[in-house]
């Protein structure tokens, strides 16, 4: 009968044997583990879920243009666009993991239930392994929840509410676009510099999730710099004529009107405010000003000359002169004859980021993709050095402060870049109270197995 | 007090649009007995008449300017409108600047034609069908018109500004004895109200003081008897459909500078206008006008912070709340006639 002796050598040997034994099944299972919509043939299908009908159809169309362009570049067609400037060199122009990329599209109609139905259809019927796109925070939160339950990755499009990567964050969901907090943090110092620290702001706020978070963010940021908030009036999302909300602003004592509106609401409220002569008004010796915290090129075009001199913020703009932006604008402009919008940019970048994560992870398995994207630092995609933060799946990068151009030279020349706010100024802790506090968690990734 | 006067002005302005759309709706219902859910689309088509004329007048030839670059770095293509080239800078730009008022002349024949085609081509086949069928077919037609407009003009709002002379605002308070800058009101909104009042007056005068109008009113009261007298009342009613379409269209043309037209704007007004018709009394022209202005003013007052602080969300339901109260106390609406939609 042998005697068991415990010494350093035997301990290391035993440890190695036990470790190998434990790892062996994992190695086998990880390669054999099935996940939802695992591509079996020579192609992989992506699902692009954008508003093709409804009030944001133009934005949806621009997102779709960019997504189609991204697929072309991934498959090695065209000039490669931002793949050439992307700091990660995992993408080779041969599809993703050697599989040719194809795509299906869905129509969100900018309605949460319709967006979920179209995403569900693309996942279940078309075998989409990733869902990308959208132009509303309500839709993004709804589709993100669906993708989490189903076990596919959701790469959000234009969604600006804090909640998407705040209290509603999900392990399978990722947002490249900036958020309301970042808009406030970037805009407030510029507003204080331009208009002074002693201002009285009147807020008109769209009465839904995005409007509330946008208003809260800009109010806190401006109050921190000395501004006062005179009033915050919630306006129904379905409003078309804002005259009865704007008339009380005239004699409220406010000298700044903040329009926490987006899309058609923004176009109409800004137009109405200009009609009431607010920008010609003086209050206690101060020129009255209007601020639109979230700009979009398409909406600025809809508001026409009314955006002149009005400050706002953006995630990206085609006028940026870094190599990534120039490459993307060239590809997009030559294909479609127009510069891309910032919603097009974010959808294009999200598609490349997803493909790159698959290549680096060596798998389409959503849990592998999540691991590859978490904490990923990259550059060359138009926003400067960027981090996909692991704790909340929010991208952290520079933010643009914009101003309506005084003398536009053509229909696309509506906005000008006033400042590129550095990322440090818009960064916040993952447990920030506006983002769900300590209770907000990602949960665990779901591969749909 | 200044806040109240401002909201009264806003209410009259909103009420102008409601009244014009509701007037056309009730005219069609009173003559043809058709519940026309495509009437909002006619309002939207009117606004797009303004957009279309603006585009036609802006038709340009392109010259490359090598001294300027476009977003791709190519020589900038500079567009010069033909009207500017033909008539010179001053006259050409004035024509472009006045495109919305000019669109009134453009919209009248277009909308009369649209109304005529709509009635003869589709709606006349549904006269004897139940109201539910009429609602379904006209609602479907509204969606078709909406999608056609979206196909050609896109989903984004299209800026259609008023002439420079009417941009900005007027110090209305000074006119009525208030201090300066107390009651500022946009020029174009005042013009919209006056224009609506003129159109409403013209429609009433047409029905009241012309032989054609007299026959139409007689037909509305007793279609069968008028027919027995050998008068082709159907033909006159078709013309009235065209006139109702033109009224909605003109309301749309003049509304274009207030809010940039988009393909969905008709739907935004449609439901409210139906409530206006019901509150005013089905088939009653004065009722439609009265209810339009009344609901417009009430909606504006409900948006005041003082009111909302007592009754949060009242601005979103006020019109429907008033409709319920009026229909409970006066089931036929404010000026509804006995027997209309009661069979």
Interface residues (C-beta under 8 A of the other chain):
Chain A: X53 X54 X55 X56 X57 X58 X231 X233 X236 X238 X240 X241 X243 X244 X245 X247 X248 X250 X251 X264 X267 X268 X271 X272 X275 X276 X277 X280 X281 X298 X299 X301 X302 X303 X304 X305 X306 X318 X319 X329 X330 X333 X334 X339 X409 X410 X412
Chain B: X2 X3 X6 X7 X10 X11 X13 X14 X68 X70 X71 X72 X76 X150 X154 X155 X156 X157 X158 X159 X161 X167 X168 X169 X181 X182 X184 X185 X186 X188 X189 X258 X259 X260 X262 X264 X265 X268 X299 X300 X303 X304 X305 X308 X315 X316
